[in-house]
């Protein structure tokens, strides 16, 4: 969330003050007798103007490559994200 929000802010899209919210869900599988996290999906909601959609979607397309958490986890866990622009 921080990397995505920072990338939006750098493009003059306000992601502060609760305008950007995220919800993560994980999927676990049983491996032997141990539950193992296999997949994470993050849904981000951004309150903003429809005119910002193109920029928001462009940023969503590349921000994860600069996210330390994503880069750390992606070798072990499948991570997907989506962004929903809300007026």
C-alpha positions as CSV (number, residue, x, y, z in Angstrom):
1,X,0.0,0.0,0.0
2,X,2.8,2.4,0.9
3,X,4.6,2.0,-2.4
4,X,1.4,2.3,-4.4
5,X,0.3,5.4,-2.4
6,X,3.7,7.0,-2.8
7,X,3.7,6.4,-6.5
8,X,0.2,8.0,-6.8
9,X,1.3,11.0,-4.7
10,X,4.3,11.5,-6.9
11,X,1.8,11.9,-9.8
12,X,-0.3,14.4,-7.8
13,X,-3.0,11.9,-6.9
14,X,-4.0,12.3,-3.3
15,X,-3.8,8.9,-1.5
16,X,-3.7,10.3,2.0
17,X,-6.3,10.7,4.8
18,X,-8.1,7.4,4.2
19,X,-8.5,7.9,0.4
20,X,-6.5,4.7,-0.2
21,X,-7.7,1.6,1.6
22,X,-6.6,-2.0,1.2
23,X,-8.0,-5.4,2.0
24,X,-5.9,-8.5,1.8
25,X,-7.1,-12.1,1.7
26,X,-5.0,-15.2,1.9
27,X,-5.4,-18.7,0.8
28,X,-3.8,-21.5,2.8
29,X,-3.2,-25.1,1.9
30,X,-2.3,-28.1,4.1
31,X,1.2,-29.3,3.5
32,X,1.6,-32.4,5.6
33,X,0.3,-31.3,9.0
34,X,1.1,-27.6,8.5
35,X,-1.0,-24.8,7.0
36,X,1.0,-22.9,4.4
37,X,0.1,-19.5,2.9
38,X,0.1,-20.0,-0.9
39,X,-1.8,-17.0,-2.3
40,X,-2.5,-13.4,-1.3
41,X,-4.9,-11.1,-3.1
42,X,-4.9,-7.4,-2.2
43,X,-7.9,-5.2,-3.2
44,X,-7.1,-1.5,-3.0
45,X,-9.9,1.1,-3.1
46,X,-9.0,4.7,-4.0
47,X,-11.3,7.6,-3.7
48,X,-10.6,9.8,-6.7
49,X,-11.8,11.4,-9.9
50,X,-12.6,9.4,-12.9
51,X,-10.2,11.6,-14.9
52,X,-7.4,10.0,-12.8
53,X,-8.2,6.4,-13.9
54,X,-5.6,6.1,-16.7
55,X,-2.8,7.3,-14.4
56,X,-4.0,5.1,-11.5
57,X,-4.1,2.0,-13.7
58,X,-0.7,2.8,-15.2
59,X,0.8,3.1,-11.7
60,X,-1.0,-0.1,-10.6
61,X,0.8,-1.9,-13.6
62,X,4.3,-1.2,-12.3
63,X,4.4,-0.2,-8.6
64,X,4.8,-3.8,-7.3
65,X,8.3,-4.1,-8.9
66,X,9.4,-1.3,-6.5
67,X,7.6,-2.7,-3.5
68,X,9.9,-4.3,-0.9
69,X,7.2,-6.5,0.6
70,X,6.0,-7.8,-2.8
71,X,9.6,-8.4,-3.9
72,X,10.4,-10.3,-0.7
73,X,7.3,-12.5,-0.8
74,X,6.8,-13.2,-4.6
75,X,9.3,-16.1,-4.8
76,X,7.3,-18.1,-2.2
77,X,3.7,-16.8,-2.4
78,X,1.5,-15.9,-5.4
79,X,0.4,-12.3,-5.0
80,X,-2.3,-10.6,-7.1
81,X,-3.6,-7.1,-6.7
82,X,-6.5,-5.0,-8.0
83,X,-7.4,-1.3,-7.7
84,X,-10.9,0.0,-7.6
85,X,-11.4,3.8,-8.3
86,X,-14.4,5.1,-6.3
87,X,-15.9,8.6,-6.8
